[in-house]
Amino acid sequence: MTDPAHRNVDLVLSHLRAGGAAPRALDGMLVLPDAVTTAAAAAAALGVEVGQIANSLVFDADGAPLLVLTSGAHRVDTAKVATTIGVDGLKRATPEFVRTHTGQVIGGVSPIAHPTPVPTYIDPWLRTYDEVWAAAGHPAAVFSTTFDELVAMTGAVETDVE
């Protein structure tokens, strides 16, 4: 792995190690030459389907953070998810809100290694892939994982997001 000397990437790696991540996740950590802040850009850089990208989307759920891990091929229906989880509404989080609750920036939010746990929901569509890719705390860093590993690492609840 090329070391971008970024603290968040180190935190994600530490979290993966502490959580007993498969060697694939540790060895598969990549720092790409350029930021990949969209699922399409990440998929193109990795040579995979856009659906294999696990977008980490932070929402403001009545003032509290909520993380939705969704397939890059899907858009989150915020009204549907809000109803499903029992909050009044979900709104797009500001960059400051995201950084406060994850310690990371939009476009590089990892599903793990946040200062405090963030309630997490996961798109069941990601289960259709043997390998998925998630951000590693920096817009140019990603790691390889699986649906089951994401659930185990995050405690995510499966929820239809579309």
Contacts in CASP RR format, 6 or more apart in sequence:
PFRMAT RR
TARGET T0000
AUTHOR 0000-0000-0000
METHOD contacts of the structure
MODEL  1
MTDPAHRNVDLVLSHLRAGGAAPRALDGMLVLPDAVTTAAAAAAALGVEV
GQIANSLVFDADGAPLLVLTSGAHRVDTAKVATTIGVDGLKRATPEFVRT
HTGQVIGGVSPIAHPTPVPTYIDPWLRTYDEVWAAAGHPAAVFSTTFDEL
VAMTGAVETDVE
1 28 0 8 1.000
1 29 0 8 1.000
1 30 0 8 1.000
1 31 0 8 1.000
2 31 0 8 1.000
3 9 0 8 1.000
3 31 0 8 1.000
4 31 0 8 1.000
4 138 0 8 1.000
4 140 0 8 1.000
4 141 0 8 1.000
6 137 0 8 1.000
6 138 0 8 1.000
6 141 0 8 1.000
8 103 0 8 1.000
8 104 0 8 1.000
8 110 0 8 1.000
8 113 0 8 1.000
8 136 0 8 1.000
8 137 0 8 1.000
8 138 0 8 1.000
8 141 0 8 1.000
9 29 0 8 1.000
9 31 0 8 1.000
9 136 0 8 1.000
9 137 0 8 1.000
9 138 0 8 1.000
9 141 0 8 1.000
11 113 0 8 1.000
11 137 0 8 1.000
12 29 0 8 1.000
12 110 0 8 1.000
12 112 0 8 1.000
12 113 0 8 1.000
12 136 0 8 1.000
12 137 0 8 1.000
12 141 0 8 1.000
12 143 0 8 1.000
13 26 0 8 1.000
13 29 0 8 1.000
13 136 0 8 1.000
14 113 0 8 1.000
15 112 0 8 1.000
15 113 0 8 1.000
15 153 0 8 1.000
16 25 0 8 1.000
16 26 0 8 1.000
16 29 0 8 1.000
16 112 0 8 1.000
16 143 0 8 1.000
16 153 0 8 1.000
17 26 0 8 1.000
19 153 0 8 1.000
21 145 0 8 1.000
21 149 0 8 1.000
21 153 0 8 1.000
22 145 0 8 1.000
22 146 0 8 1.000
22 149 0 8 1.000
24 131 0 8 1.000
24 144 0 8 1.000
24 145 0 8 1.000
25 143 0 8 1.000
25 144 0 8 1.000
25 145 0 8 1.000
25 149 0 8 1.000
26 143 0 8 1.000
28 143 0 8 1.000
28 144 0 8 1.000
29 136 0 8 1.000
29 141 0 8 1.000
29 142 0 8 1.000
29 143 0 8 1.000
30 46 0 8 1.000
30 141 0 8 1.000
30 142 0 8 1.000
30 143 0 8 1.000
31 136 0 8 1.000
31 138 0 8 1.000
31 140 0 8 1.000
31 141 0 8 1.000
32 45 0 8 1.000
32 140 0 8 1.000
32 141 0 8 1.000
32 142 0 8 1.000
33 140 0 8 1.000
34 45 0 8 1.000
34 140 0 8 1.000
35 41 0 8 1.000
35 107 0 8 1.000
35 139 0 8 1.000
35 140 0 8 1.000
36 42 0 8 1.000
36 45 0 8 1.000
36 139 0 8 1.000
36 140 0 8 1.000
36 142 0 8 1.000
37 106 0 8 1.000
37 107 0 8 1.000
37 108 0 8 1.000
37 139 0 8 1.000
38 107 0 8 1.000
39 50 0 8 1.000
39 51 0 8 1.000
39 53 0 8 1.000
39 55 0 8 1.000
39 72 0 8 1.000
39 73 0 8 1.000
40 50 0 8 1.000
42 53 0 8 1.000
42 133 0 8 1.000
42 135 0 8 1.000
42 142 0 8 1.000
43 49 0 8 1.000
43 50 0 8 1.000
43 51 0 8 1.000
43 52 0 8 1.000
43 53 0 8 1.000
43 72 0 8 1.000
46 52 0 8 1.000
46 133 0 8 1.000
46 142 0 8 1.000
48 131 0 8 1.000
48 133 0 8 1.000
49 73 0 8 1.000
49 129 0 8 1.000
50 72 0 8 1.000
50 73 0 8 1.000
51 71 0 8 1.000
51 72 0 8 1.000
51 73 0 8 1.000
51 74 0 8 1.000
51 125 0 8 1.000
51 126 0 8 1.000
51 129 0 8 1.000
52 71 0 8 1.000
52 72 0 8 1.000
52 129 0 8 1.000
52 131 0 8 1.000
52 132 0 8 1.000
52 133 0 8 1.000
53 71 0 8 1.000
53 72 0 8 1.000
53 132 0 8 1.000
53 133 0 8 1.000
53 134 0 8 1.000
54 69 0 8 1.000
54 70 0 8 1.000
54 71 0 8 1.000
54 72 0 8 1.000
54 111 0 8 1.000
54 126 0 8 1.000
54 132 0 8 1.000
54 133 0 8 1.000
54 134 0 8 1.000
54 145 0 8 1.000
54 150 0 8 1.000
55 68 0 8 1.000
55 69 0 8 1.000
55 70 0 8 1.000
55 71 0 8 1.000
55 72 0 8 1.000
56 67 0 8 1.000
56 68 0 8 1.000
56 69 0 8 1.000
56 108 0 8 1.000
56 109 0 8 1.000
56 110 0 8 1.000
56 111 0 8 1.000
56 134 0 8 1.000
56 135 0 8 1.000
57 67 0 8 1.000
57 68 0 8 1.000
57 69 0 8 1.000
57 70 0 8 1.000
57 76 0 8 1.000
57 109 0 8 1.000
58 65 0 8 1.000
58 66 0 8 1.000
58 67 0 8 1.000
58 93 0 8 1.000
58 97 0 8 1.000
58 98 0 8 1.000
58 101 0 8 1.000
58 102 0 8 1.000
58 106 0 8 1.000
58 109 0 8 1.000
58 118 0 8 1.000
59 65 0 8 1.000
59 66 0 8 1.000
59 67 0 8 1.000
59 68 0 8 1.000
59 76 0 8 1.000
59 78 0 8 1.000
59 81 0 8 1.000
59 90 0 8 1.000
59 91 0 8 1.000
59 92 0 8 1.000
59 93 0 8 1.000
60 66 0 8 1.000
60 90 0 8 1.000
60 91 0 8 1.000
60 92 0 8 1.000
60 93 0 8 1.000
60 94 0 8 1.000
60 97 0 8 1.000
61 82 0 8 1.000
61 85 0 8 1.000
61 87 0 8 1.000
61 89 0 8 1.000
61 90 0 8 1.000
61 119 0 8 1.000
62 87 0 8 1.000
62 88 0 8 1.000
62 89 0 8 1.000
64 119 0 8 1.000
65 93 0 8 1.000
65 97 0 8 1.000
65 101 0 8 1.000
65 102 0 8 1.000
65 118 0 8 1.000
65 119 0 8 1.000
66 85 0 8 1.000
66 87 0 8 1.000
66 90 0 8 1.000
66 118 0 8 1.000
66 119 0 8 1.000
66 120 0 8 1.000
66 121 0 8 1.000
67 102 0 8 1.000
67 109 0 8 1.000
67 111 0 8 1.000
67 118 0 8 1.000
67 119 0 8 1.000
67 120 0 8 1.000
67 121 0 8 1.000
67 154 0 8 1.000
67 156 0 8 1.000
68 76 0 8 1.000
68 81 0 8 1.000
68 120 0 8 1.000
68 121 0 8 1.000
68 122 0 8 1.000
68 123 0 8 1.000
68 159 0 8 1.000
68 161 0 8 1.000
69 111 0 8 1.000
69 120 0 8 1.000
69 121 0 8 1.000
69 122 0 8 1.000
69 123 0 8 1.000
69 126 0 8 1.000
69 134 0 8 1.000
69 150 0 8 1.000
69 154 0 8 1.000
69 156 0 8 1.000
70 76 0 8 1.000
70 122 0 8 1.000
70 123 0 8 1.000
70 125 0 8 1.000
70 126 0 8 1.000
70 161 0 8 1.000
71 123 0 8 1.000
71 125 0 8 1.000
71 126 0 8 1.000
73 125 0 8 1.000
74 123 0 8 1.000
74 125 0 8 1.000
74 161 0 8 1.000
74 162 0 8 1.000
75 162 0 8 1.000
76 90 0 8 1.000
76 161 0 8 1.000
76 162 0 8 1.000
77 161 0 8 1.000
77 162 0 8 1.000
78 89 0 8 1.000
78 90 0 8 1.000
78 91 0 8 1.000
79 89 0 8 1.000
79 90 0 8 1.000
80 160 0 8 1.000
80 161 0 8 1.000
80 162 0 8 1.000
81 90 0 8 1.000
81 121 0 8 1.000
81 159 0 8 1.000
81 161 0 8 1.000
82 88 0 8 1.000
82 89 0 8 1.000
82 90 0 8 1.000
84 159 0 8 1.000
84 160 0 8 1.000
85 121 0 8 1.000
85 159 0 8 1.000
93 101 0 8 1.000
95 105 0 8 1.000
95 106 0 8 1.000
98 104 0 8 1.000
98 105 0 8 1.000
98 106 0 8 1.000
98 109 0 8 1.000
99 105 0 8 1.000
101 114 0 8 1.000
101 115 0 8 1.000
101 116 0 8 1.000
101 118 0 8 1.000
102 109 0 8 1.000
102 110 0 8 1.000
102 114 0 8 1.000
102 115 0 8 1.000
102 118 0 8 1.000
103 114 0 8 1.000
103 115 0 8 1.000
104 110 0 8 1.000
104 113 0 8 1.000
104 114 0 8 1.000
104 135 0 8 1.000
104 137 0 8 1.000
104 138 0 8 1.000
105 137 0 8 1.000
105 138 0 8 1.000
105 139 0 8 1.000
107 135 0 8 1.000
107 139 0 8 1.000
108 135 0 8 1.000
108 136 0 8 1.000
108 137 0 8 1.000
108 138 0 8 1.000
108 139 0 8 1.000
108 141 0 8 1.000
109 135 0 8 1.000
109 137 0 8 1.000
110 134 0 8 1.000
110 135 0 8 1.000
110 136 0 8 1.000
110 137 0 8 1.000
111 120 0 8 1.000
111 134 0 8 1.000
111 135 0 8 1.000
111 150 0 8 1.000
111 153 0 8 1.000
111 154 0 8 1.000
111 156 0 8 1.000
112 153 0 8 1.000
112 154 0 8 1.000
113 137 0 8 1.000
120 154 0 8 1.000
120 155 0 8 1.000
120 156 0 8 1.000
120 157 0 8 1.000
121 156 0 8 1.000
121 157 0 8 1.000
121 158 0 8 1.000
121 159 0 8 1.000
121 161 0 8 1.000
122 147 0 8 1.000
122 150 0 8 1.000
122 151 0 8 1.000
122 154 0 8 1.000
122 156 0 8 1.000
122 157 0 8 1.000
122 158 0 8 1.000
122 159 0 8 1.000
123 159 0 8 1.000
123 160 0 8 1.000
123 161 0 8 1.000
123 162 0 8 1.000
124 158 0 8 1.000
124 159 0 8 1.000
124 160 0 8 1.000
126 132 0 8 1.000
126 147 0 8 1.000
126 150 0 8 1.000
127 147 0 8 1.000
129 147 0 8 1.000
130 146 0 8 1.000
131 144 0 8 1.000
131 145 0 8 1.000
131 146 0 8 1.000
132 144 0 8 1.000
132 145 0 8 1.000
132 146 0 8 1.000
132 147 0 8 1.000
132 150 0 8 1.000
133 142 0 8 1.000
133 143 0 8 1.000
133 144 0 8 1.000
133 145 0 8 1.000
134 142 0 8 1.000
134 143 0 8 1.000
134 145 0 8 1.000
134 150 0 8 1.000
135 141 0 8 1.000
135 142 0 8 1.000
136 142 0 8 1.000
136 143 0 8 1.000
145 153 0 8 1.000
150 156 0 8 1.000
151 158 0 8 1.000
END
